[in-house]
């Protein structure tokens, strides 16, 4: 279940779209269908693109004025609108999260590509455990 308020669902669209478009474009440009999977920096690029697009989304959403209403009984003022979040995280923080996730996933992928794979004899021995 996806939890969002306002236009927060656009954060998910931007994140998914950025990673998908980065993969497709990088593989088409290099004519290598495994380029995205073999190049950890492309994950960072996708995260950075998502971060920049999310900054733009936040700026766009903040242009809309909030409505202030007053409760007749208590005289208390309330602001309506302007509450945009995705998984309970406001849209303005998602740009930082996309950037951080891009760096973390890049480092994890780099580590997994550089770590030595087990020898075939070690793999066979693991089956009995």
C-alpha positions in Angstrom: 0.0 0.0 0.0 1.3 3.4 -1.0 0.7 6.1 1.5 0.7 9.7 0.4 -1.0 13.0 0.9 -1.6 15.8 -1.6 0.6 15.4 -4.6 3.1 13.3 -2.7 2.5 10.3 -5.0 4.5 12.2 -7.6 7.7 11.5 -5.6 7.3 7.8 -6.3 6.6 8.5 -10.0 9.8 10.7 -10.1 11.9 8.1 -8.3 10.8 5.1 -10.3 10.9 7.1 -13.6 14.4 8.5 -12.9 15.9 5.1 -12.3 14.1 3.5 -15.2 15.0 6.2 -17.7 18.6 6.3 -16.6 18.8 2.5 -17.2 17.2 2.6 -20.6 19.2 5.7 -21.8 22.5 4.4 -20.5 22.1 1.0 -22.1 20.9 2.5 -25.4 23.8 5.0 -25.6 26.4 2.3 -24.9 24.8 -0.5 -26.9 25.4 -2.7 -23.8 22.3 -4.2 -22.2 24.2 -4.8 -18.9 25.8 -1.3 -18.6 23.5 -0.1 -15.9 24.1 -3.2 -13.8 27.9 -3.1 -14.3 28.4 0.6 -13.6 27.6 1.7 -10.1 27.9 5.4 -11.0 24.7 5.1 -13.0 22.8 4.4 -9.9 24.1 7.6 -8.4 23.2 9.5 -11.6 19.6 8.2 -11.3 19.4 9.3 -7.7 20.8 12.7 -8.5 18.3 13.2 -11.3 15.5 12.1 -9.0 16.7 14.6 -6.4 16.8 17.5 -8.8 13.4 16.7 -10.2 12.0 16.5 -6.6 13.5 19.9 -5.8 11.6 21.2 -8.8 8.4 19.5 -7.7 8.7 21.0 -4.2 9.2 24.5 -5.6 6.2 24.0 -7.9 4.0 22.7 -5.1 5.0 25.6 -2.8 3.8 28.2 -5.3 0.2 27.3 -4.5 -1.1 29.5 -1.7 -2.5 27.8 1.4 -6.0 28.7 2.5 -6.5 29.9 6.0 -9.8 29.1 7.6 -11.1 30.2 11.0 -13.1 27.9 13.3 -16.2 29.9 14.3 -16.5 28.3 17.7 -12.9 28.6 18.9 -11.6 31.3 16.7 -8.6 29.1 15.9 -7.0 29.4 12.5 -6.2 26.4 10.3 -4.2 26.1 7.1 -5.7 24.0 4.3 -3.7 22.5 1.5 0.0 22.4 1.0 0.6 19.2 2.8 2.3 16.9 0.3 4.1 13.8 1.6 5.1 10.3 0.5 5.2 7.6 3.1 4.7 10.2 5.8 7.9 12.1 4.6 7.3 15.6 3.3 8.2 16.2 -0.4 10.9 18.7 0.5 13.0 16.0 2.2 12.8 13.5 -0.6 15.4 15.3 -2.7 17.9 14.7 0.1 16.8 11.1 0.5 17.2 10.4 -3.3 20.7 11.8 -3.2 21.7 9.8 -0.2 20.1 6.6 -1.5 21.9 7.1 -4.8 25.3 7.4 -3.0 24.5 4.4 -0.7 23.3 2.1 -3.5 26.3 3.1 -5.6 28.7 2.2 -2.8 26.9 -1.1 -2.2 27.0 -2.0 -5.8 30.7 -1.0 -6.1 31.5 -3.2 -3.1 29.6 -6.2 -4.5 31.3 -5.8 -7.9 34.8 -5.6 -6.4 34.4 -8.4 -3.8 35.8 -11.7 -4.9 33.3 -14.3 -5.8 33.7 -17.7 -4.1 35.5 -20.5 -5.9 33.3 -23.2 -7.5 34.6 -25.7 -5.0 33.5 -23.5 -2.1 30.0 -23.1 -3.6 29.7 -26.9 -3.9 30.7 -27.3 -0.3 28.0 -24.9 0.8 25.2 -27.1 -0.6 25.7 -29.6 2.2 25.5 -27.1 5.0 
